């Protein structure tokens, strides 16, 4: 079959076990794994807010994962444009994309260039969105506590 190059795109913000699982599973299905780390600008366009962790730091984290052979900064939303630069044979995504319009489009687009799309189980109990919500709640609680203390001291 030859040398199989895999590509695992993601924001990889607030790196957690779900990210690690995707990269581990992806590496077991290819000979060489490239992690696509979405730029801050692209992440904000896709998610409506910038990542908590800046791109340079997310790249350092992802490059340090032993399952990753190389990291590539994604600066365009079109995965086919990324494929033209990276030339991977298989694209890995969480199964939350399976059966969705964007997942169907991804499969259709990549079938035309001979790239297989492989889905892995999404880690439901841990996500960057959940972690970010917890951090936001802590920050709100801290702000409320500080406001109450300042109000009590001024009276």
ZITA-V360289 format. One record per residue. N is the residue number from 1. RES is the residue in three letters. OMEGA is omega in radians with two decimals (* if undefined). Layout:
BEGIN
n:N res:RES omega:OMEGA
n:N res:RES omega:OMEGA
END
This chain:
BEGIN
n:1 res:UNK omega:3.10
n:2 res:UNK omega:-3.10
n:3 res:UNK omega:-3.07
n:4 res:UNK omega:-3.14
n:5 res:UNK omega:3.11
n:6 res:UNK omega:-3.14
n:7 res:UNK omega:-3.11
n:8 res:UNK omega:-3.12
n:9 res:UNK omega:3.07
n:10 res:UNK omega:3.05
n:11 res:UNK omega:-3.11
n:12 res:UNK omega:3.09
n:13 res:UNK omega:-3.11
n:14 res:UNK omega:-3.02
n:15 res:UNK omega:-3.07
n:16 res:UNK omega:-3.04
n:17 res:UNK omega:3.09
n:18 res:UNK omega:3.07
n:19 res:UNK omega:-3.14
n:20 res:UNK omega:3.14
n:21 res:UNK omega:3.12
n:22 res:UNK omega:-3.10
n:23 res:UNK omega:3.11
n:24 res:UNK omega:-3.14
n:25 res:UNK omega:-3.13
n:26 res:UNK omega:-3.09
n:27 res:UNK omega:3.14
n:28 res:UNK omega:-3.14
n:29 res:UNK omega:3.13
n:30 res:UNK omega:3.12
n:31 res:UNK omega:-3.07
n:32 res:UNK omega:-3.08
n:33 res:UNK omega:3.02
n:34 res:UNK omega:3.05
n:35 res:UNK omega:3.08
n:36 res:UNK omega:-3.12
n:37 res:UNK omega:-3.07
n:38 res:UNK omega:3.14
n:39 res:UNK omega:3.11
n:40 res:UNK omega:-3.11
n:41 res:UNK omega:3.14
n:42 res:UNK omega:3.12
n:43 res:UNK omega:3.14
n:44 res:UNK omega:3.08
n:45 res:UNK omega:-3.07
n:46 res:UNK omega:-3.00
n:47 res:UNK omega:3.11
n:48 res:UNK omega:3.11
n:49 res:UNK omega:3.14
n:50 res:UNK omega:3.06
n:51 res:UNK omega:3.06
n:52 res:UNK omega:-3.11
n:53 res:UNK omega:-3.13
n:54 res:UNK omega:-3.08
n:55 res:UNK omega:-3.08
n:56 res:UNK omega:3.14
n:57 res:UNK omega:3.10
n:58 res:UNK omega:3.08
n:59 res:UNK omega:3.12
n:60 res:UNK omega:-3.14
n:61 res:UNK omega:-3.08
n:62 res:UNK omega:3.12
n:63 res:UNK omega:-3.13
n:64 res:UNK omega:3.14
n:65 res:UNK omega:-3.02
n:66 res:UNK omega:-3.14
n:67 res:UNK omega:-3.06
n:68 res:UNK omega:3.11
n:69 res:UNK omega:3.13
n:70 res:UNK omega:3.06
n:71 res:UNK omega:-3.09
n:72 res:UNK omega:3.12
n:73 res:UNK omega:3.09
n:74 res:UNK omega:-3.12
n:75 res:UNK omega:3.11
n:76 res:UNK omega:-3.11
n:77 res:UNK omega:-3.07
n:78 res:UNK omega:-3.11
n:79 res:UNK omega:3.08
n:80 res:UNK omega:3.06
n:81 res:UNK omega:3.09
n:82 res:UNK omega:3.13
n:83 res:UNK omega:3.14
n:84 res:UNK omega:3.12
n:85 res:UNK omega:-3.01
n:86 res:UNK omega:3.14
n:87 res:UNK omega:3.10
n:88 res:UNK omega:-3.13
n:89 res:UNK omega:-3.10
n:90 res:UNK omega:3.12
n:91 res:UNK omega:-3.12
n:92 res:UNK omega:3.10
n:93 res:UNK omega:3.02
n:94 res:UNK omega:-3.05
n:95 res:UNK omega:3.00
n:96 res:UNK omega:3.07
n:97 res:UNK omega:-3.05
n:98 res:UNK omega:3.08
n:99 res:UNK omega:3.09
n:100 res:UNK omega:3.09
n:101 res:UNK omega:-3.13
n:102 res:UNK omega:3.08
n:103 res:UNK omega:3.10
n:104 res:UNK omega:3.13
n:105 res:UNK omega:3.11
n:106 res:UNK omega:3.14
n:107 res:UNK omega:-3.13
n:108 res:UNK omega:-3.14
n:109 res:UNK omega:-3.07
n:110 res:UNK omega:3.06
n:111 res:UNK omega:-3.13
n:112 res:UNK omega:3.12
n:113 res:UNK omega:3.06
n:114 res:UNK omega:3.12
n:115 res:UNK omega:3.11
n:116 res:UNK omega:3.03
n:117 res:UNK omega:-3.12
n:118 res:UNK omega:3.14
n:119 res:UNK omega:3.06
n:120 res:UNK omega:-3.14
n:121 res:UNK omega:3.09
n:122 res:UNK omega:3.14
n:123 res:UNK omega:-3.00
n:124 res:UNK omega:-3.02
n:125 res:UNK omega:3.11
n:126 res:UNK omega:3.05
n:127 res:UNK omega:3.10
n:128 res:UNK omega:3.12
n:129 res:UNK omega:3.12
n:130 res:UNK omega:3.13
n:131 res:UNK omega:3.14
n:132 res:UNK omega:3.12
n:133 res:UNK omega:3.11
n:134 res:UNK omega:3.09
n:135 res:UNK omega:3.11
n:136 res:UNK omega:3.13
n:137 res:UNK omega:3.09
n:138 res:UNK omega:3.13
n:139 res:UNK omega:3.11
n:140 res:UNK omega:3.13
n:141 res:UNK omega:3.13
n:142 res:UNK omega:3.11
n:143 res:UNK omega:3.13
n:144 res:UNK omega:3.13
n:145 res:UNK omega:3.13
n:146 res:UNK omega:3.13
n:147 res:UNK omega:3.12
n:148 res:UNK omega:-3.14
n:149 res:UNK omega:3.14
n:150 res:UNK omega:3.13
n:151 res:UNK omega:-3.13
n:152 res:UNK omega:-3.12
n:153 res:UNK omega:-3.07
n:154 res:UNK omega:3.14
n:155 res:UNK omega:*
END
